[in-house]
Amino acid sequence: METPPSCTCSCPPETASLPCGCTGGKKETCEETPGISTATSTITFANRFDHFLARWGVNRMGHTVKPGLYRLGNPDADSPVFASANYTLSFDALRSALEGIDAYILVLDTKGINVWCAAGKGTFGTAELVRSVTCSDLAHVVRHRTIILPQLGAPGISWPDVMRRSGFKVEYGPVRATDLPRYLETHTATPDMRKVRFPLADRLVLVPVELVHAAPPAIAGALVLFFLAGPLAALAAVAAVLAGTVAFPLLLPLLPTRDFSTKGLILGTIAALPVAGAFASDASAPVWMNAAGAGMALLMMPAVTAYLALNFTGCSTTTSRTGVRNEIFRYVPIIAVMAVAGIVLGISLGLLGWLEVI
């Protein structure tokens, strides 16, 4: 069943009493080309290469699919409807998990952001879901009034508002797309399907993109420190960045405390201890200079590692928006003070060396 040529204000009977019922008085603006696109469950080499580039942060916001309604297999008016983000990895994970299942996929315009992050930012949200339902004329494509959403999209969706504004009921599927075939047997998620995990494999895939984005400032900082305070200071900068982007996600469950910032401070301190020890044991330098060098390492390295660790709060499903906000306000000032103090010490040591005071 194809969509009609116009996609503005095509509302289901349940909301027809409202002026332009789908939006409760606002006329939808639909940028998508009317019609149903076709998708398959096959993941091609091109798709995998796109995933590789996305993981390494290449053209980070360019890994998108066109928003709109997609036909998977040979669906009819009673086939299930799933919602997804227009981030290629999210869309591909869903369609590949539905191999052999006839269904529709409603792709929301999340600006190339995955479901979890888009729900937090509001792009995988109530307004966009309602707009997508309206613009795809979904009410005339299927007879039922149910859309299956990924569980991790729940923070952005108000299901009563979706029902009121579109006439469609929201049903939350399992956390992982791979559980969807079993879920469809009963439309009931087991406790195991609802459980949010953040295993080593999921943490590992976050490393490349974080490392790539931290590399330019890390290299620049290491070069500056090399000329100001010598090779050991430059090595300290590199070690702090590697601790925050590589070691932190790998060791996350093993680090004590709950907050990512304090986990980062602990890991950064551990990484800084050998560097501080090397500065403190330099027999050719005066005691005060050894102490200043050790202090620089113990201030700057934990601060850098903690800041990078804090970035992972947006990648992990173990954090909440409120918790992250509180953590930012609580620890960012401390991290900033430590970083500034370490920078001042480093610059002072460098200038004193250049002036041959020490």
N, C-alpha and C positions, 0 to 999 in steps of 0.2 A: 504494500500500500504506500504510494508516494505522497509526499506532502504537497499541498496546493501551492500555486505560484506566489502567494503573499504570506509573509510570516508575522505580520504585525497584528497583535491583538486577536489571535485565534485562540479563544479561551474555551475550556471545557464547560459543559452545561452547569456543573456545580458552582461555577463562579460567574456565570453569565449575568447575574443580577447586578454585579458591580460594574461601574463605568470602566470599560476596558478591563474587565474583571480580573485578569491574571495579575495585575499589579495594583489593584485597589485604587485606580484613578489615574495612573501614569501610563502613557503609551510607550510600549517597548521600542527600543531602537535595536534592530537586528542587523549586525554586520555580516553574518554568515550568509552564504549563498543557499537559498531554499533547496531542500531535497535531502535525500538520505545517501550518505557516502557508504562505501563498501570497505570492510576490513577483513583480514584473515587472522588466524591464530599462529601463522608461520612467522618466526623471527629469522630474518635474513641476515646475511653477512653485513649488509649496509646498516641494518638496525643495530647489530652488535658493535660495529665501528662507531656509530653514533653514541652508543652507551659508553664506549671507551673514552671518546672525546669529552662526554659530559662528566665522567668520573675524574678526568684530569683538568677540568675547568676550562677547556677550550671552547670559546664562544658560549660562555656559560648560560646566557639567557636565550640562546638560539635553538635549543633542543625542544621543539614544539611540534604539535600536530594541530591541524585546523579544528577549531571548536565546532560543535554541531552534533548531529545524530548519525551514528554509524550502524550499518547492518553487518552482523557477524553470522555467517552461515546462511540459513534460509528461514529467518524468523517470520512469525505471523502475528496476528493481532493479540494473541495470548502469550507471546514470548516475554521473558523477563527483560527488564530494563536496568542497566547498571550505569552509575555515574562515575566519571573519572576526571582527573586533571588533564590539561593538555601538555603536560611534560611527557616527553617520549618514554622515559623509563616507567612512569606510572601507567600510561596507556598500554605499553607493550607488556607489562607484567599482567595486566588485567586480561587482555585479549589472548595471550598465550595460555593463561590458566583456564580459559573457557573453550579449549579445543574440543570440537565435537558437540558443542552446545549452541543451539540457535538462539540468538539474543540481540538486543539493541544496546549500544553503548552511547550514552549521552556525555559528550566531552565538554566540560566547562572551561571557560577562558580564565585560566589561573595565571596567565602571563608567563608560562613556562616554568612554573613552580610546582613541586610535588604536592600531593594531597595533604600530608601532615603539616608542612610549612605554610601552604596556601590557606589551610583552615585557620592557622594562627594569624595570618596576615589579613584574612577576610575575603580573599579572592575565591577560595572554595567555600562560599558562604550562601546564606539564604537568598540574597538578592540575585546572585549569579545563577543559582539553581533555578529559581523561578523564571528568570529571563531566558535561560536555556530551554526550559520546558515550553515556554510560550513561543519562542522563535523557531523551535523545531516542529511546532504544532503536534506535540507528542500525544495530545488527547485524541487526535484523529488518526494516529498511527496504531495505538494499542487500545484494547477494550478495558483492561484493568487500570487501576490507578495507584500503582506501587512502583517506587524507584528504590533500587538497592544501592546503598552508599557504603563505601569502606568505613570501618569503625573509626579509623584515625581521622576521618573528615568530620566527625561529630562536633568538635569544638566550634566549628564555623557555621553550623546549621541549627536553626530553630524549627523543629518539625511542625509545631502548631502553625507557625507563620507560613511555612511551605504549603501545608494543607489548606489554610485559609485563602492563600493568594493564588494557588495553582490547581487545587482540587486533587493533588497527588499526595499519597501517604509515603512517608520516608521509612524505609526498613534498613537497619544497619547490619551489614554483613560481617564476616570475620575480619580479623586484623590482617591476615595474609591472604592474598589472592589465590594462592595455591589450594586453600581450603574451600573455595567456592563450589566445586562440583559436589562435595559432601554436604555443604550447607544447603544447596538447592534441593536435596532429597527431602528435607523436612522444613526448610526455612527457619531452622533453629540453630543458633550457634552454641556449641558446647563450651564449657569453661576453658578447655584447652584452646579453642578457636578465639576466645576473647582475651587470652593472656598475651600481654605485650612483652616481647623479648628484645634484648639488645645484645646478641651474642657476638663472639669474636669476629665472625665473618661479616656481620653488619657493620662492626666498628672499623674493620680493615678497609672497607670500600670508601670510607670517609677520608682516609689518609691522603690519597693523591691530590684531591682538589684543595684541601687545606694547606698541604705542603707547597703546591704550586703558587697559591695566592700569598703565602708568607715568604716565599723565596726572594722576590725582588727587594723588599725592605730589609730582609735578613742579610742579603749580600751587601747592600749599601751600608748597613750598620756595621757589618764586619770590616769593610774596607776603611771606614772612618776610624773605628777603634784600632785597627792595625797601625794606622799612621799616628794616632794619638797616644796609644798605650801599649803597642806591640802585638805580636802574634798571639800571645796567650789571651788577651782581651778579645781579639777577633774570634778565636776558637770558642770562647765563652758565649759569644753572641750566637754562633752557629749551634752550639750544644743546647742553648736555651730554646731555640726555635724547634730543633729536632725533638726535644723533650715534650714540647707543647703540641706538636702536630703528629708525631709518630708514636712516641712512648706513651703519651697520655691515653689515647683511645685503646691501645693494647692493654694497658694496666688498669683501666678505669675501675673494674670491680674490685681490684686488690687494694686500691688506695683508700685509706680511712677517711672519715667525715662524709657528709651528705652533699655539701655544696661543691660544685665543680671548681670554683675559685680557690677554695682551701685545698682541694685535692691538687690543683695546679701549683699552689704555693709549696706544698709538701714535696711534690715531684721536682719542682724547680730548685728547692733547697738541696735535695739529694744530688741533683746534677751539678749544683754550684760548689759543693763541698770539695771535690778534687781540685777545682780551679782555685778556690780560695786557699786551699792548702798549698798549692804551687806558688801563689803570690806571697803567702806568709812565710814560706821557707827559703825565699831568695836571699842568700847570704851576702850578695853584693850590694844590697839596698839597705837603707836605714830602717829601723824597726817601724817608725811611723809610716813610712812608705809601704812596707809590707802590710801593715794593718789597713791602710787606705785601699790597697789593691784587693785585699780579701773582702773588705766591706763593700767595694764596688761590685764584686761578683755575687755576694750574698744579697745585695739589694736588687741589682738589675736582672739577674737570671731568674729568680723566682717570680718577679713581676712580669717578665715577658712570657714565661711558661703559663702563669695563671691567666693572663689575658687571652692567650691562645686556647687554653682549656675552657675558658668561659664561652668561646665561640661554639664549642660543641654542644652547648645547651640547646641550640637551635636544630641540632641534628639528632638529638636523642629523644626517644619517646618516654624516657624516664623522668623528664622534667615537665613542669607546667608553666604556663605564661605568668601566673602570679609569682611562682617561686623564682623564676628567672628575673623578673622585674625587681623583686626584693633583693636578690643576690647582686644584681648590677648596682643598685643604690648603696648596698652595704659594703661591697668590696672594691668597686672600681676606684673610689677615692684613695683607698689604701694602696692599691696597685699603682696608681698614678704617683703618689708621694714616694713610694719605693723606687720607681723608675726614674723620677726626676733627681732624687738624691744620688742614685747610682750614676746617672749621667753627669751630674755636677762633679762627683768624685773623679770620674774618668777623664773629663775635660781638664780638671785641675791638675791631675797627674801628667797629662799630656803636655799642657802648657809649661808646667814646671820643668819637664824634661827638655822641651825645645829651648827654654830660656837658660838651660844648663844650671838651674838652681839645685837640681838633684842629679 
